[in-house]
Structure formats: C-alpha cells, structure tokens
Amino acid sequence: MFHSAATVVVGVDGSKAAIDAARWAVDEAVSRDMPLRLVYVIEPSEPVGAEVETGGHAAARSALRDAQRAVEATGKPVKIETEILTGKPLVALMEESRAAAMICVGALGRNHAHHGVGSLAAAVAASALCPVAVIRRAPGQPAPRQVSRVVVEADKAALLRFAFDEARLRRAPLCAISVSATAGSDNPDGRRLAQAELRRRIAPWEHLYPDVPVESGVVRGTVDKYLDAAEEPDQLFVTDSRACRELCGTPNAKHSVLAFRFGNL
C-alpha cells in the first residue's frame, strides 16, 4: 500500500524485539514531526479458513495494541497510526519503504527467518528504499532506552552527516572510526597517518555540529568485533545498506544498526 504522507514505520509482530523498535522509533517520528506508523503483516495461509484468518487478525490487533501502549508510555507527543497488512513480510515492508522516512524493526522478532538466508531484519535493511534501523540488544540486557553512543566509519561523507544528525537527536556522543589492516602498534608511522586522515575527515563536521561530543580512533580487524568488544551497551552503528546484511544477521550482538542506501542519499 502506498502512502503519500511520509511516516516512520515500525514492523510489529508481537515480539519483545518489535516493542523495543517501536519505543526507539518515537524520537525519530517526533524529530521529523511525522506520525509513527505501526504495521503488522499477516502471511496468507493455504487454504485460508475463516478460523485461521480470524485468529491471525486477533493476534495482529493484540500485538498492535501492545506496541501502541509501549509508545504511549513514553509520554512523548507522537501521532500513532496502526494497520494490518496481508502478504509476505519482506514484500510488505519493501512497499512501505517507498514512502517511509525510516523503517524500524527488531533484530529477532517472530518473523526473523527469511527463506533460510538470514534474518528478515537483515533483508529489510539491505533492500529497503529508505533508511532502516535494526534495534538489537544482547541476551540478558534490558530493553534499549537510550543510545549510549553513535558509531560510524568515517570514510563516507554522507554517512558522517547522518551519524552526526542521529547523535544530535539522541544527545549521544559520536565515535568516528577508521578500519585499517596496517595501522597497528607495530606500525606507528602508518597509525599516525591513519589517525591524521581520520581527523581531517571529521573536522568539518565537528565545526558544523559543535554540540555533539566526538571521539575518534583507528581500528584493526572488523567493525562488528570492535563494536561487540566495546563496554557500552545500546550503541548505534550507522552504515550503508550493502554492508548491513552481515552485521544485522549476527546473533547476540549488543549494538543496533542504522542503514542507509547510498543511491538515495
């Protein structure tokens, strides 16, 4: 279904992960002065019986009510829309992404499997036509309430802009990193050069966003290992949609991901 008015969309499926995503999305909707649109997708069964259809709609209505109550409990002034859609969850969310300002999903909801190739959240983040936030928390951790810091690789200027915007919105510090295979402690000259280049890239953005605390660092290895090794819970990693599939499909990660498609930046 196409909507002419932009909204922030949350995929709801009755899971705690979806409730986390709905709470997280409130600030995104409020900051844009847009409605928060909660959608539940019912997959058609074969054959479709009246009893099955009724049960599916009852579960959908219950899940949407729970998500709406969680949003209302934040006490923030956001308009809430709800709708039950019929179809394949990925297809329905792709259609929503045509007009949405952002889609927010939980990492491991009840519809997390997607044709055996990873999570539905990863598939949405990699394919949507708008930015996608995949909200995650490590096992045993409380529900994410506030972003502790925003992390971004500093080699893409467009991502830096969105990362600084998100850090400002969330009143969180920003950590700009550069991944280098050669800038280790055994190569001090290479490390100094990498750090100088990193500082050069982020300096203009620090000037434009003086209210955002910034730290930076050169990292060896991979981004996901760096994020998982950090002590801070509830980090938000800003990346592009091509890089997010592997990150979003990683089980038990404690960081959320905000993915952008470069063709639409």
Order of alpha helices (4+ residues) and beta strands (2+ residues): beta-alpha-beta-alpha-beta-alpha-beta-alpha-beta-beta-alpha-beta-alpha-beta-alpha-beta-alpha-beta
